[in-house]
Amino acid sequence: MKEMKEIQEIIQSYSMVHLNKCPVCVGENIMPWHRVNGWILKECSCCGFVFLDPRPDRSYYKNLYDPLSQYEYLVDGVQYMKKEKDFIDAYNNWLADIEKMISKGTLLEIGSALGYFLEAARRRGWEVYGVEVSSGGVRCCKERYGIDVFCGEIKEAGIPSGYFDCIVTLHTLEHVYDPMELMSECYRVLRPGGLIVIEIPYLKSVDARNSNVLDDIPMHLNFFTVETLEMLLNRAGFVCLEIAKGENLQIYAKRAVNSQSIHDKSKALSVYERMLSTGEEFFKKGLYLESLRMFNIMKDLFENDAAILNNIGAVLWAIGEQEQAMRVIEHALKIDCRYWDGLINLIHMQRQVGRDLVTHQYVKLFGGEYSDNVWSRKLQEIAEA
Ligand SMILES: [Zn+2]
């Protein structure tokens, strides 16, 4: 059999990795679920997640996805590489729907391939950024659209915390080694209430062992049902809004907020969103005391959410409460030093009050976490100005 021969070749040239635990819930009780062309899929007895185990090591996938030639596959009889207009048109319509859920701002695509979605979003006025493991894809996106994409995995990209309004990841989650790690990074880099849009092939149920979703092994490592995808998102700190089921599974979710006193995630998020808009409304009307009161209540309600503290710090500064603003932002940076805009605000505030010395300590802290990218360069520039 041809497939068995291919598998043997993979096994001989790459080391195989045994997970021995569920990549979603880390449960250790995992059972063989199905065999496909000699590969073994397992199901977690605890959460029901289906995944490939054992699997080739990460270097196998890096080599597989690296060249531009991987985009030569056919879509409706035409190479994907030559379907630019069709995809950009379709994404343009999709973005119009996304913009009904969230206002335009910063958008990150994980697994940006040749950049069709990024380009569609850029044309509509989004500030776009991509992450893609294929160096061929990254190069093509730069040449065609002039869009810079980080080549590698998201955790290496050095993206500031709480920076993005929207994350889109299409037909990528089924390929990633560690879906929980990816979702946790998505949580970190999204602002509170930020939107994530995911599309993946759809495993209709754990009984669907003959599904053609299982054809793309070993490229596909993760096989999600509605239940397991929702569980992954909940565990990573998201609130699911909408699910569309067809040949693919589309899910829309928001980054929840961290509150000690409101335990229900949906409720905490809606309280946060209402208070934020009320506080901003007061501010716009010049009712600074009322605005200050609102943001102080928020500070207590969400005292462990560094993203919220950073935003409150910026507002306090705008209201003129500089000392308090600095304390709040410093507290946020102690929780997570990767809040780029918080750092910049703090640098400016410390300069205003002649406390320049602390600045360098923070920039160094940030530099320690960050690769050389657009954010670290800009921060360096501001720090040295
Ligand atoms: Zn599990």
Residues whose N, C-alpha, C, O or C-beta is under 5 A from the ligand:
A	BS01	ZN	C22 V24 C25 V26 G27 C44 C46 C47 G48 F49
